Amino acid sequence: MSNILVKVADGRRAVTPRGDDVPAGLFRVNKNDPYWARALRAGDLIVAAEKTATKITAQAVQCVPSRKEEKSDA
């Protein structure tokens, strides 16, 4: 698959093949899919630079001891 990052062009409206609204902001589509290829050619979607994507990072969290461990200390 050839997934690319896109966004809806200003003043345009884009929907999924099922008719649902596309996500606000950036989202990925398969550029080889005829439906999305047509939206790209028509100018409904704009290819976004990969650098503009929001990077999601996981944060480490401290583990809480289970109840078994708490009872064994008593």
N, C-alpha and C positions, 0 to 999 in steps of 0.2 A: 504494500500500500504506500501511497505517496501522500501522507498527511501534511498539510500546511496550516499555518496559523493565519486566521483571517478576522476581519471585523466588518460590520455592516457599513456601507458607504453613507456619508452624510446625506440626509434627505431621502434615503431609500429604506425600504422595509424588506426583510428577508424572513422566510419561514422554512422549516424543515420539510422534507418530502411528505410528511404526515399532516402538514399544515400548522404545526405548533410554532410559536415564536422562537427564534434562535436566542441563545444566551446573550445577555448584555455584555458588551466588551469583547474580549478576544475569545475565540474558540477554534478548534481544529476541524478541518474537513478533508476528505479524500479528493484531491484535485482531479483524479482520473474518473470519478463518479460522474456520469452524464448530468445529473441534477445540479451538483455543485459547480461543475465546469461551465454550465450555461449561466449560472449566477455570477461567476467570475467574469465571463465574456461580456455579459450585459452590464457589468459595472455595479451590480447590487452588493457585491462583496469586494473588499480590498485586501490584498495580501499584506500582512503585518510583518515587520521585522522580528526575528526571534528575540532580539535584545529587549523588545518592548514587553515581552511576557513577564508577568509577575512571578517571581520565584517563590515557591512555597518551601519553607524549611521546617523540619521537625525540631521541636525543643525537647531536651531531655527532662524527664520528671523524676522526682525522688519516689522510690517505691515505698509503699506503706506496708508495714508488717501485717500478715494475716492474723485473724483472731486466734488461731492455734498458737502462733508464736507469742502473742501477747499473754495468753493463759499460762504458757510454760514458764514465763518469767516470775509468776506470782508465787 
